[in-house]
Amino acid sequence: MGTRPEEVDALLASVAKQDVAPERIVIVGNGCPLPEFAERLGLPGEVTAIEVDENLGCPGGRNVALRRLREFGDVDVVVELDDDGLLIDPDVLRTVRDLYAVEPRLGIVGFRIADENGETQRRHVPRLGAKDPLRGGEVTCFLGGGHALSMEMLAQTGDWPAEFFFAHEETDLAWRAADAGWTIRYEPQLLLQHPKTSPARHAIYYRVTARNRVWLVRRRLPLPLIPVHLAVWIALTLVRTRSVGGLRAWFGGFVEGLRASAGERRPMRWRTVWRLTRLGRPPVI
């Protein structure tokens, strides 16, 4: 969004230091002009900068990059990185390449997110009630800050839900991937350093979090599970949210999610519900 120029430079420099160079790099200016990156930072591969007229949000901006990569016709796996992240180790892209080479139905690989002190916040561990951020394996969700996606998977599932703008877009994509039979894997050795932050720092956080949760379940859950899921999250929100203003915004977003169109309804199959439950993340939570 043009607000983190130093962080973007550092991130791209860490990409340039990878021992397996990316074939292509796409940088999206989400409603902002972009400076020149390639020669100044010595970036490898072909570098494409795209400026869009307005801020399309996290999923919308990623879709712009995916469409451009798809036009090249030679990309099998895309790694997406937040602009304030940093690749600490030089073998991240090589490890991603090797993981996809040995597992044909690998759809999504989630990175471990840790701050500059090596600490991973509890909310960044993609398992329900999990405390150990170093335990990898198959999971049911992933983190948007750093991950890899199979382009073959995206051709089957579709891209990011752009209308979400921010919040729960990862879950929407993960549920579609799981329902199509793709594996989602959390690999803690793939480290993205990211400042410790609160998602509530965004002014729209409470509203879009509630709205998108309603949209998510209206789009992806079997009908009997929708009221159960929403009841659980109303209860959790009442317990966890200390701000009266936050609660007011959350319930305003909840009502918006009920009234506004949620887009295409494509609920997951019951066998997918069982699979997610078996992996420790039942979709009612």
C-alpha beads as a LAMMPS data file, in Angstrom:
LAMMPS data file: protein, C-alpha beads

285 atoms
284 bonds

1 atom types
1 bond types

-500.0 500.0 xlo xhi
-500.0 500.0 ylo yhi
-500.0 500.0 zlo zhi

Masses

1 110.0

Atoms # bond

1 1 1 0.000 0.000 0.000
2 1 1 3.048 2.261 -0.178
3 1 1 3.293 2.683 3.587
4 1 1 6.277 0.379 4.241
5 1 1 9.010 1.204 1.720
6 1 1 11.914 0.097 3.916
7 1 1 10.200 -3.164 4.851
8 1 1 9.444 -3.942 1.207
9 1 1 13.075 -3.340 0.255
10 1 1 14.243 -5.656 3.048
11 1 1 11.780 -8.364 2.033
12 1 1 12.792 -8.248 -1.618
13 1 1 16.468 -8.284 -0.642
14 1 1 15.811 -11.466 1.354
15 1 1 14.128 -12.987 -1.708
16 1 1 17.173 -12.067 -3.815
17 1 1 19.421 -13.972 -1.375
18 1 1 17.572 -17.286 -1.782
19 1 1 19.802 -20.139 -2.954
20 1 1 17.116 -21.108 -5.481
21 1 1 16.111 -17.974 -7.312
22 1 1 12.473 -17.310 -8.185
23 1 1 11.734 -17.468 -11.897
24 1 1 9.387 -14.498 -11.666
25 1 1 8.609 -11.810 -9.107
26 1 1 5.358 -9.834 -9.203
27 1 1 4.909 -6.799 -6.952
28 1 1 1.463 -5.205 -6.666
29 1 1 0.959 -1.585 -5.697
30 1 1 -2.425 -1.818 -3.996
31 1 1 -3.747 1.647 -4.822
32 1 1 -0.289 3.231 -4.746
33 1 1 2.608 3.969 -7.134
34 1 1 5.600 1.633 -7.045
35 1 1 9.267 2.617 -7.058
36 1 1 11.819 0.843 -9.223
37 1 1 12.963 -2.360 -7.535
38 1 1 14.736 -4.710 -9.919
39 1 1 18.095 -3.075 -10.650
40 1 1 18.327 -1.199 -7.372
41 1 1 17.961 -4.379 -5.303
42 1 1 19.551 -6.795 -7.768
43 1 1 16.429 -8.944 -7.976
44 1 1 16.697 -12.217 -9.890
45 1 1 14.351 -13.520 -12.560
46 1 1 11.788 -11.437 -14.380
47 1 1 10.327 -8.668 -12.233
48 1 1 6.839 -7.331 -12.945
49 1 1 5.425 -4.315 -11.118
50 1 1 1.665 -3.765 -11.291
51 1 1 -0.087 -0.646 -10.035
52 1 1 -3.848 -0.803 -9.451
53 1 1 -5.982 2.299 -9.073
54 1 1 -7.504 1.423 -5.706
55 1 1 -6.690 -0.680 -2.676
56 1 1 -8.268 -4.057 -3.451
57 1 1 -7.449 -5.522 -0.047
58 1 1 -5.241 -8.534 0.660
59 1 1 -7.118 -11.102 -1.464
60 1 1 -7.880 -8.703 -4.287
61 1 1 -4.259 -7.629 -4.609
62 1 1 -3.068 -11.238 -4.599
63 1 1 -5.529 -12.083 -7.361
64 1 1 -4.019 -9.356 -9.531
65 1 1 -0.596 -10.992 -9.181
66 1 1 -2.004 -14.491 -9.781
67 1 1 -3.695 -13.412 -12.993
68 1 1 -0.422 -11.970 -14.273
69 1 1 1.537 -15.097 -13.337
70 1 1 -1.083 -17.263 -15.021
71 1 1 -0.633 -15.293 -18.239
72 1 1 3.028 -16.318 -18.394
73 1 1 1.921 -19.954 -18.533
74 1 1 5.034 -21.395 -16.908
75 1 1 4.401 -21.067 -13.156
76 1 1 3.644 -24.197 -11.109
77 1 1 3.892 -22.825 -7.549
78 1 1 3.558 -19.275 -6.270
79 1 1 4.919 -18.021 -2.940
80 1 1 3.025 -15.059 -1.482
81 1 1 4.621 -12.834 1.154
82 1 1 3.317 -9.926 3.213
83 1 1 5.148 -6.675 2.573
84 1 1 6.365 -6.398 6.184
85 1 1 7.683 -9.969 6.314
86 1 1 11.284 -11.136 5.947
87 1 1 12.806 -14.439 4.837
88 1 1 15.567 -15.185 7.333
89 1 1 16.906 -18.417 5.840
90 1 1 18.287 -18.672 2.280
91 1 1 16.733 -22.072 1.539
92 1 1 13.016 -21.230 1.793
93 1 1 12.254 -21.380 -1.924
94 1 1 14.350 -24.527 -2.366
95 1 1 12.444 -26.238 0.439
96 1 1 9.122 -25.198 -1.087
97 1 1 10.212 -26.590 -4.463
98 1 1 11.264 -29.897 -2.906
99 1 1 8.021 -30.276 -0.938
100 1 1 5.878 -29.901 -4.047
101 1 1 8.156 -32.209 -6.047
102 1 1 7.474 -35.187 -3.756
103 1 1 3.742 -34.640 -3.022
104 1 1 1.587 -34.288 -6.149
105 1 1 -1.602 -33.344 -4.247
106 1 1 0.072 -30.736 -2.085
107 1 1 -2.051 -27.628 -2.489
108 1 1 -0.979 -25.169 0.206
109 1 1 2.149 -24.858 2.346
110 1 1 1.900 -22.525 5.324
111 1 1 5.000 -20.852 6.763
112 1 1 5.779 -20.327 10.429
113 1 1 5.399 -16.701 11.482
114 1 1 7.730 -15.427 14.221
115 1 1 8.803 -11.988 15.408
116 1 1 12.374 -10.698 15.583
117 1 1 12.827 -12.549 18.901
118 1 1 11.767 -15.862 17.396
119 1 1 8.398 -15.899 19.182
120 1 1 5.307 -17.190 17.402
121 1 1 1.983 -15.837 18.624
122 1 1 -0.597 -18.423 19.625
123 1 1 -3.001 -17.228 16.942
124 1 1 -0.339 -17.981 14.317
125 1 1 -0.194 -21.698 15.102
126 1 1 -2.652 -23.313 12.647
127 1 1 -4.068 -25.879 15.054
128 1 1 -6.868 -25.593 17.558
129 1 1 -5.402 -25.197 21.053
130 1 1 -1.870 -25.822 19.767
131 1 1 1.043 -24.496 21.783
132 1 1 4.030 -25.835 19.851
133 1 1 4.757 -23.743 16.736
134 1 1 7.541 -26.152 15.728
135 1 1 5.245 -29.141 15.132
136 1 1 4.482 -29.389 11.447
137 1 1 2.235 -31.635 9.415
138 1 1 -1.133 -31.653 7.701
139 1 1 -3.510 -28.931 8.901
140 1 1 -6.819 -27.375 7.869
141 1 1 -5.821 -23.712 7.620
142 1 1 -2.803 -21.522 6.924
143 1 1 -1.502 -18.014 7.460
144 1 1 -1.769 -15.357 4.798
145 1 1 1.528 -13.673 5.715
146 1 1 3.707 -16.357 4.129
147 1 1 2.604 -19.396 2.153
148 1 1 2.883 -21.261 -1.134
149 1 1 0.036 -22.236 -3.456
150 1 1 -0.188 -24.776 -6.246
151 1 1 -1.333 -23.120 -9.449
152 1 1 -2.968 -26.405 -10.481
153 1 1 -4.964 -26.301 -7.249
154 1 1 -6.061 -22.717 -7.886
155 1 1 -7.220 -23.680 -11.375
156 1 1 -9.584 -26.129 -9.698
157 1 1 -10.655 -24.181 -6.598
158 1 1 -10.593 -20.619 -7.893
159 1 1 -8.550 -17.716 -6.565
160 1 1 -8.903 -15.615 -3.409
161 1 1 -12.343 -14.240 -2.431
162 1 1 -11.648 -10.619 -3.361
163 1 1 -14.894 -9.361 -1.827
164 1 1 -13.603 -10.278 1.651
165 1 1 -10.959 -7.504 1.388
166 1 1 -9.369 -8.552 4.699
167 1 1 -9.979 -11.396 7.196
168 1 1 -10.975 -15.064 6.762
169 1 1 -9.945 -15.206 3.112
170 1 1 -7.402 -17.903 4.026
171 1 1 -10.097 -20.107 5.562
172 1 1 -12.331 -19.743 2.519
173 1 1 -9.499 -20.867 0.242
174 1 1 -8.383 -23.636 2.612
175 1 1 -11.878 -25.132 2.845
176 1 1 -12.200 -25.130 -0.944
177 1 1 -8.802 -26.797 -1.270
178 1 1 -9.637 -29.449 1.313
179 1 1 -12.989 -30.151 -0.332
180 1 1 -11.219 -30.670 -3.668
181 1 1 -8.871 -33.214 -2.095
182 1 1 -5.736 -31.098 -1.804
183 1 1 -3.411 -31.255 1.187
184 1 1 -2.636 -28.234 3.374
185 1 1 0.691 -28.551 5.151
186 1 1 2.260 -26.453 7.903
187 1 1 6.055 -26.421 7.615
188 1 1 7.649 -24.625 10.600
189 1 1 11.117 -24.727 9.027
190 1 1 9.826 -22.220 6.489
191 1 1 10.190 -19.089 8.586
192 1 1 8.786 -15.664 7.813
193 1 1 9.898 -13.041 10.308
194 1 1 7.041 -10.646 10.948
195 1 1 6.578 -7.931 13.595
196 1 1 4.349 -8.870 16.505
197 1 1 1.064 -7.107 15.874
198 1 1 -2.592 -7.187 16.824
199 1 1 -5.107 -7.643 13.998
200 1 1 -7.326 -5.127 15.794
201 1 1 -4.864 -2.399 14.770
202 1 1 -6.850 -2.096 11.544
203 1 1 -9.816 0.264 11.878
204 1 1 -12.080 -2.090 9.934
205 1 1 -11.024 -5.206 11.863
206 1 1 -14.124 -5.905 13.955
207 1 1 -16.622 -5.144 11.202
208 1 1 -15.024 -7.144 8.393
209 1 1 -14.078 -10.020 10.696
210 1 1 -17.742 -10.501 11.618
211 1 1 -19.085 -9.847 8.122
212 1 1 -16.614 -12.230 6.501
213 1 1 -17.250 -14.981 9.031
214 1 1 -20.941 -14.898 8.149
215 1 1 -20.088 -14.864 4.437
216 1 1 -17.633 -17.726 4.930
217 1 1 -20.153 -20.086 6.504
218 1 1 -22.943 -19.071 4.118
219 1 1 -20.646 -19.951 1.223
220 1 1 -18.882 -23.079 2.506
221 1 1 -20.688 -24.933 5.323
222 1 1 -23.545 -27.444 5.051
223 1 1 -26.769 -25.790 6.207
224 1 1 -27.093 -27.610 9.589
225 1 1 -23.626 -26.373 10.648
226 1 1 -24.169 -22.679 9.897
227 1 1 -26.164 -21.748 13.042
228 1 1 -23.865 -23.880 15.216
229 1 1 -20.730 -22.187 13.903
230 1 1 -22.165 -18.690 14.243
231 1 1 -23.486 -19.362 17.766
232 1 1 -20.032 -20.553 18.854
233 1 1 -18.404 -17.397 17.492
234 1 1 -20.959 -15.048 18.993
235 1 1 -20.218 -16.612 22.381
236 1 1 -16.427 -16.428 21.863
237 1 1 -16.654 -12.793 20.765
238 1 1 -18.674 -11.815 23.821
239 1 1 -16.099 -13.462 26.066
240 1 1 -12.971 -12.181 24.327
241 1 1 -13.852 -8.628 23.268
242 1 1 -13.312 -6.045 25.975
243 1 1 -14.130 -2.969 23.893
244 1 1 -17.735 -1.806 23.722
245 1 1 -16.937 -0.074 20.433
246 1 1 -15.386 -3.273 19.140
247 1 1 -18.480 -5.286 20.051
248 1 1 -20.738 -2.732 18.408
249 1 1 -18.673 -2.834 15.205
250 1 1 -18.550 -6.649 15.294
251 1 1 -22.309 -7.033 15.554
252 1 1 -22.769 -4.384 12.867
253 1 1 -20.561 -6.447 10.581
254 1 1 -22.458 -9.605 11.571
255 1 1 -25.736 -8.048 10.443
256 1 1 -24.080 -6.825 7.245
257 1 1 -22.936 -10.384 6.542
258 1 1 -26.493 -11.658 6.905
259 1 1 -28.024 -8.971 4.696
260 1 1 -25.445 -8.620 1.937
261 1 1 -24.797 -11.186 -0.770
262 1 1 -22.158 -13.734 0.216
263 1 1 -21.410 -14.691 -3.373
264 1 1 -21.511 -18.190 -4.780
265 1 1 -22.630 -20.884 -2.343
266 1 1 -20.532 -24.011 -2.778
267 1 1 -20.754 -25.926 0.537
268 1 1 -18.143 -28.508 1.395
269 1 1 -19.109 -32.166 1.409
270 1 1 -19.768 -34.010 4.661
271 1 1 -16.696 -36.171 4.119
272 1 1 -14.644 -32.958 4.070
273 1 1 -16.253 -31.919 7.355
274 1 1 -15.172 -35.260 8.811
275 1 1 -11.655 -34.832 7.400
276 1 1 -11.275 -31.392 8.957
277 1 1 -12.619 -32.700 12.254
278 1 1 -10.208 -35.625 12.194
279 1 1 -7.319 -33.227 11.647
280 1 1 -8.302 -31.359 14.809
281 1 1 -10.173 -28.369 13.412
282 1 1 -13.920 -29.057 13.174
283 1 1 -15.527 -26.389 10.960
284 1 1 -18.036 -25.462 13.682
285 1 1 -15.167 -23.763 15.575

Bonds

1 1 1 2
2 1 2 3
3 1 3 4
4 1 4 5
5 1 5 6
6 1 6 7
7 1 7 8
8 1 8 9
9 1 9 10
10 1 10 11
11 1 11 12
12 1 12 13
13 1 13 14
14 1 14 15
15 1 15 16
16 1 16 17
17 1 17 18
18 1 18 19
19 1 19 20
20 1 20 21
21 1 21 22
22 1 22 23
23 1 23 24
24 1 24 25
25 1 25 26
26 1 26 27
27 1 27 28
28 1 28 29
29 1 29 30
30 1 30 31
31 1 31 32
32 1 32 33
33 1 33 34
34 1 34 35
35 1 35 36
36 1 36 37
37 1 37 38
38 1 38 39
39 1 39 40
40 1 40 41
41 1 41 42
42 1 42 43
43 1 43 44
44 1 44 45
45 1 45 46
46 1 46 47
47 1 47 48
48 1 48 49
49 1 49 50
50 1 50 51
51 1 51 52
52 1 52 53
53 1 53 54
54 1 54 55
55 1 55 56
56 1 56 57
57 1 57 58
58 1 58 59
59 1 59 60
60 1 60 61
61 1 61 62
62 1 62 63
63 1 63 64
64 1 64 65
65 1 65 66
66 1 66 67
67 1 67 68
68 1 68 69
69 1 69 70
70 1 70 71
71 1 71 72
72 1 72 73
73 1 73 74
74 1 74 75
75 1 75 76
76 1 76 77
77 1 77 78
78 1 78 79
79 1 79 80
80 1 80 81
81 1 81 82
82 1 82 83
83 1 83 84
84 1 84 85
85 1 85 86
86 1 86 87
87 1 87 88
88 1 88 89
89 1 89 90
90 1 90 91
91 1 91 92
92 1 92 93
93 1 93 94
94 1 94 95
95 1 95 96
96 1 96 97
97 1 97 98
98 1 98 99
99 1 99 100
100 1 100 101
101 1 101 102
102 1 102 103
103 1 103 104
104 1 104 105
105 1 105 106
106 1 106 107
107 1 107 108
108 1 108 109
109 1 109 110
110 1 110 111
111 1 111 112
112 1 112 113
113 1 113 114
114 1 114 115
115 1 115 116
116 1 116 117
117 1 117 118
118 1 118 119
119 1 119 120
120 1 120 121
121 1 121 122
122 1 122 123
123 1 123 124
124 1 124 125
125 1 125 126
126 1 126 127
127 1 127 128
128 1 128 129
129 1 129 130
130 1 130 131
131 1 131 132
132 1 132 133
133 1 133 134
134 1 134 135
135 1 135 136
136 1 136 137
137 1 137 138
138 1 138 139
139 1 139 140
140 1 140 141
141 1 141 142
142 1 142 143
143 1 143 144
144 1 144 145
145 1 145 146
146 1 146 147
147 1 147 148
148 1 148 149
149 1 149 150
150 1 150 151
151 1 151 152
152 1 152 153
153 1 153 154
154 1 154 155
155 1 155 156
156 1 156 157
157 1 157 158
158 1 158 159
159 1 159 160
160 1 160 161
161 1 161 162
162 1 162 163
163 1 163 164
164 1 164 165
165 1 165 166
166 1 166 167
167 1 167 168
168 1 168 169
169 1 169 170
170 1 170 171
171 1 171 172
172 1 172 173
173 1 173 174
174 1 174 175
175 1 175 176
176 1 176 177
177 1 177 178
178 1 178 179
179 1 179 180
180 1 180 181
181 1 181 182
182 1 182 183
183 1 183 184
184 1 184 185
185 1 185 186
186 1 186 187
187 1 187 188
188 1 188 189
189 1 189 190
190 1 190 191
191 1 191 192
192 1 192 193
193 1 193 194
194 1 194 195
195 1 195 196
196 1 196 197
197 1 197 198
198 1 198 199
199 1 199 200
200 1 200 201
201 1 201 202
202 1 202 203
203 1 203 204
204 1 204 205
205 1 205 206
206 1 206 207
207 1 207 208
208 1 208 209
209 1 209 210
210 1 210 211
211 1 211 212
212 1 212 213
213 1 213 214
214 1 214 215
215 1 215 216
216 1 216 217
217 1 217 218
218 1 218 219
219 1 219 220
220 1 220 221
221 1 221 222
222 1 222 223
223 1 223 224
224 1 224 225
225 1 225 226
226 1 226 227
227 1 227 228
228 1 228 229
229 1 229 230
230 1 230 231
231 1 231 232
232 1 232 233
233 1 233 234
234 1 234 235
235 1 235 236
236 1 236 237
237 1 237 238
238 1 238 239
239 1 239 240
240 1 240 241
241 1 241 242
242 1 242 243
243 1 243 244
244 1 244 245
245 1 245 246
246 1 246 247
247 1 247 248
248 1 248 249
249 1 249 250
250 1 250 251
251 1 251 252
252 1 252 253
253 1 253 254
254 1 254 255
255 1 255 256
256 1 256 257
257 1 257 258
258 1 258 259
259 1 259 260
260 1 260 261
261 1 261 262
262 1 262 263
263 1 263 264
264 1 264 265
265 1 265 266
266 1 266 267
267 1 267 268
268 1 268 269
269 1 269 270
270 1 270 271
271 1 271 272
272 1 272 273
273 1 273 274
274 1 274 275
275 1 275 276
276 1 276 277
277 1 277 278
278 1 278 279
279 1 279 280
280 1 280 281
281 1 281 282
282 1 282 283
283 1 283 284
284 1 284 285
